């Protein structure tokens, strides 16, 4: 008889986690759709929809978010805000949020940073350490750097770097789709294709500071208003 509640508890936890992911994705789609409701002419919207489909979001939810963002359903009053700050070990952090209540959101972000030994910075205090970059990754077991670069070069690749068990193609943000298609055409399995904020340099973080940073990132990710967290730490 002890098994029932345990199974039900796990299911409820999984449902809650999925609902949180869906909330973030819906907000992402809604804001992206402000640039036009047709994914074919709006790369930001196409990327947001692809992420939602990868997360198994029902198509009717995606369509409603597109209609709301494009104005067909009145539009949601969401603001895109980027917070800058420092985490444990002096790690630089960028925190992107979508919110209808900036006062609430900045309080939540500041509280999370302070609780983990960090602090909220002023605009421009951290952003200069990052650049908006397209990244498309392939498992290192699938091919070497030279083969990946050869496949991606004509599609707009700038560089190829090895990162752990992946080979990552760096490219301009507007070349992500072309690079991904070029790699797939070369029969290379694509793990991830996205536009991110890439740090110019990474800071080695270990021990207690690394644990505090991981806890902080998880806490921020659990905030409904927070969409993305970027940092310049080299973990592990």
Residue pairs with C-beta under 8 A, 6 or more apart in sequence:
18 55
20 222
20 224
21 55
22 52
22 55
22 57
22 61
23 224
24 98
24 224
24 226
24 227
25 48
25 51
25 52
25 55
25 57
25 65
26 52
26 57
26 61
26 65
27 76
27 78
27 98
27 227
28 48
28 51
28 52
28 98
28 227
29 45
29 48
29 49
29 52
29 62
29 65
29 66
29 69
30 65
30 66
30 68
30 69
30 75
30 76
30 78
30 98
31 69
31 78
31 80
31 98
32 42
32 44
32 45
32 47
32 48
32 69
33 42
33 45
33 65
33 66
33 67
33 68
33 69
33 70
34 69
34 70
34 71
34 75
35 42
35 44
35 45
36 42
36 45
36 70
37 45
37 66
37 67
37 69
37 70
37 72
38 45
39 45
39 46
39 49
40 46
43 174
43 176
43 177
45 66
46 177
47 176
47 194
47 195
49 62
49 66
52 61
52 62
52 65
53 62
64 73
66 72
67 73
68 74
68 75
68 76
69 75
69 76
76 100
77 100
78 98
78 99
78 100
79 98
79 99
79 100
79 102
80 96
80 97
80 98
81 96
81 97
81 98
81 99
81 102
81 105
81 106
82 94
82 95
82 96
82 97
82 127
83 94
83 95
83 96
83 97
83 106
83 109
83 120
84 92
84 93
84 94
84 95
84 120
84 121
84 122
84 123
84 124
84 125
84 126
84 127
85 93
85 95
85 109
85 113
85 118
85 119
85 120
85 121
85 125
85 126
86 92
86 93
86 113
86 118
86 119
86 121
86 126
87 93
87 113
87 116
87 117
87 118
87 212
87 213
87 216
87 231
87 233
88 116
88 117
88 118
88 205
88 208
88 209
88 210
88 212
88 213
88 216
89 203
89 205
89 209
89 210
89 212
89 213
89 233
90 203
91 118
91 203
91 205
91 209
91 213
91 231
91 232
91 233
92 126
92 129
92 130
92 199
92 203
92 231
92 232
93 113
93 118
93 126
93 229
93 230
93 231
94 126
94 127
94 130
94 197
94 228
94 229
94 230
94 231
95 109
95 220
95 226
95 228
95 229
95 230
96 226
96 227
96 228
96 229
96 230
97 105
97 109
97 223
97 225
97 226
97 227
98 225
98 227
99 105
99 225
101 225
104 225
105 223
105 225
105 226
106 120
108 223
108 225
109 120
109 220
109 223
109 226
110 120
112 216
112 219
112 220
112 223
113 119
113 120
113 216
114 120
115 216
115 219
116 212
116 213
116 215
116 216
116 219
117 212
118 216
129 199
129 200
129 201
129 232
130 197
130 198
130 199
130 200
130 230
130 232
131 197
131 198
131 200
132 173
132 195
132 196
132 197
132 198
133 170
133 171
133 172
133 173
133 195
133 196
133 197
133 198
134 170
134 171
134 172
134 173
134 174
134 175
134 176
134 179
134 193
134 194
134 195
134 196
135 168
135 169
135 170
135 171
135 176
135 192
135 193
135 194
135 195
135 196
135 198
136 152
136 168
136 169
136 171
136 176
136 179
136 180
136 183
136 190
136 192
136 193
137 163
137 166
137 167
137 168
137 169
137 190
137 191
137 192
137 193
138 148
138 166
138 167
138 168
138 169
138 183
138 188
138 189
138 190
138 191
139 165
139 166
139 167
139 189
139 191
140 162
140 164
140 165
140 166
140 167
141 165
142 188
142 189
143 167
143 188
144 167
145 160
145 161
145 162
145 167
147 186
147 188
148 160
148 167
148 169
148 183
148 188
149 157
149 160
149 169
151 182
151 183
151 185
151 186
151 188
152 160
152 169
152 171
152 179
152 182
152 183
154 182
155 171
155 175
155 178
155 179
155 181
155 182
156 171
156 172
156 175
156 178
156 179
157 169
157 170
157 171
157 175
157 179
158 170
158 171
158 172
159 169
159 170
160 167
160 168
160 169
160 170
161 167
161 168
161 170
162 168
166 191
166 192
169 179
169 183
170 198
171 179
173 195
176 193
176 194
176 195
177 193
179 193
180 190
180 193
183 190
184 190
196 228
196 230
197 228
197 230
199 230
199 231
199 232
200 232
201 232
202 232
202 233
202 234
203 232
203 233
203 234
204 233
204 234
205 213
205 233
205 234
205 235
210 233
210 235
210 236
213 231
213 233
213 235
214 235
217 229
217 231
220 226
220 229
221 229
